[in-house]
Amino acid sequence: MKKQGIGKIAISISISDEDNKLDLINKFSNKGYVILTGQVGSMDSKNIIAAIETAAMRKDFIRENYREEHALYHATMEAFTGYCRGHIELGEVLRSTGLVYTLVRGNLIEGDKSSGDWLAVVLYGEIGSPRQGFEHEAIGMGVQPV
């Protein structure tokens, strides 16, 4: 079986239903990956970024040092840029979002210890006008070395 990259692991967890999500989290946690998932919704992009960074700190996904915070920040911004299709704007252009985030930390390639410590951030959910029924699916991913 081909070994998966950290981004594919994070995407698989993000788009899975609850039962499969728990199975995937257990499978990859047993292989040494640290995984954090959560939900957030807002019309303000700062709230999305703050929720992810706060959860990562509180759950000890990252330690409070420049290198780890910097890697998480850039992976999150890369994912959010993709999620918003290039423009990190929500309320300013009357868009809202509700999303799940998945953070995965570990080897870049499953089982390859020489690849070092990496972070993947995936954002998956609904984005659109702040009116019921006027939203669509979106996904974004960021991968950064720690």
C-alpha positions in Angstrom: 0.0 0.0 0.0 1.3 3.4 -0.9 2.2 5.6 2.0 0.1 8.8 2.4 1.3 12.3 2.9 0.3 14.4 5.8 -2.0 16.6 3.7 -3.9 13.6 2.4 -4.3 12.3 6.0 -5.7 15.7 7.1 -8.1 15.9 4.1 -9.3 12.4 4.7 -10.1 13.2 8.3 -11.8 16.5 7.4 -14.2 15.1 4.8 -15.1 11.9 6.7 -18.4 11.2 8.5 -18.1 11.0 12.3 -17.6 7.2 12.5 -14.9 7.1 9.8 -13.3 10.2 11.3 -12.8 8.5 14.6 -11.3 5.4 12.9 -8.9 7.5 10.9 -7.9 9.6 13.9 -7.1 6.4 15.9 -5.3 4.8 12.9 -3.0 7.7 12.3 -2.6 8.6 16.0 -1.2 5.0 16.5 1.3 5.8 13.7 2.6 8.8 15.7 0.6 11.6 14.3 -0.9 14.2 16.6 -4.4 15.2 15.4 -6.7 18.0 16.5 -10.2 18.7 15.0 -12.8 21.3 15.7 -15.5 23.5 14.3 -15.9 27.3 13.9 -18.2 29.7 12.1 -18.0 33.4 11.6 -18.3 36.3 9.2 -14.9 37.6 10.5 -11.7 35.8 9.3 -9.9 36.9 12.5 -12.3 34.8 14.6 -11.6 31.7 12.4 -7.8 32.1 12.7 -7.9 32.9 16.4 -10.1 29.8 17.1 -7.6 27.5 15.4 -4.6 29.0 17.0 -6.2 29.1 20.5 -7.3 25.4 20.2 -3.8 24.4 19.1 -2.2 26.1 22.1 -4.8 24.8 24.6 -4.7 21.2 23.4 -0.8 21.2 23.3 -0.8 20.7 19.6 2.0 23.3 19.4 4.2 24.7 22.1 4.5 28.4 22.8 7.6 29.2 20.8 8.3 31.1 17.6 9.1 28.2 15.3 5.9 26.2 16.1 3.6 29.2 16.2 5.0 30.5 12.9 4.5 27.1 11.2 0.9 26.9 12.4 0.2 30.5 11.3 1.5 30.0 7.8 -0.2 26.6 7.4 -3.5 28.2 8.6 -3.2 31.2 6.3 -2.3 28.9 3.3 -5.4 26.8 4.0 -7.6 29.8 4.5 -6.4 31.4 1.3 -7.4 28.2 -0.6 -10.7 28.0 1.3 -11.6 31.5 0.4 -10.3 31.1 -3.2 -7.5 33.5 -2.9 -9.0 36.4 -1.0 -9.2 36.1 2.8 -12.3 38.1 3.2 -15.6 37.2 4.7 -17.8 39.8 6.3 -16.2 42.6 4.4 -17.8 41.1 1.2 -20.9 39.7 2.9 -19.7 36.1 3.1 -20.0 33.8 6.1 -18.6 30.4 6.8 -19.1 27.4 9.0 -16.2 24.9 8.8 -14.4 22.0 10.4 -10.7 22.3 10.8 -8.3 19.4 11.0 -4.7 19.9 12.2 -2.2 17.0 11.8 1.4 17.0 13.0 4.0 14.4 12.2 6.1 13.1 9.4 5.6 14.6 6.0 5.2 11.0 4.5 3.7 8.3 6.6 6.4 6.1 8.1 9.3 8.3 6.8 11.0 9.6 9.9 13.7 11.3 7.8 11.1 13.8 6.5 11.0 15.6 9.8 8.2 17.3 11.7 5.4 19.0 9.7 2.0 20.6 10.2 -1.0 20.2 7.9 -4.1 22.4 8.3 -7.3 21.6 6.4 -10.4 23.7 6.4 -13.6 22.2 5.1 -17.1 23.5 5.2 -19.7 25.9 3.7 -19.0 29.4 2.5 -21.3 32.0 0.9 -23.9 34.7 1.5 -25.1 35.0 5.1 -28.5 33.6 4.0 -29.7 30.1 4.4 -29.3 28.1 1.2 -26.8 30.5 -0.5 -23.6 28.7 0.5 -21.5 26.0 -1.1 -18.7 23.6 -0.1 -15.1 24.8 0.1 -11.8 23.2 1.1 -8.3 24.6 1.7 -5.1 23.0 2.8 -1.7 24.3 4.1 1.4 22.3 4.9 4.4 23.7 6.6 7.6 22.3 8.2 8.0 22.9 11.9 
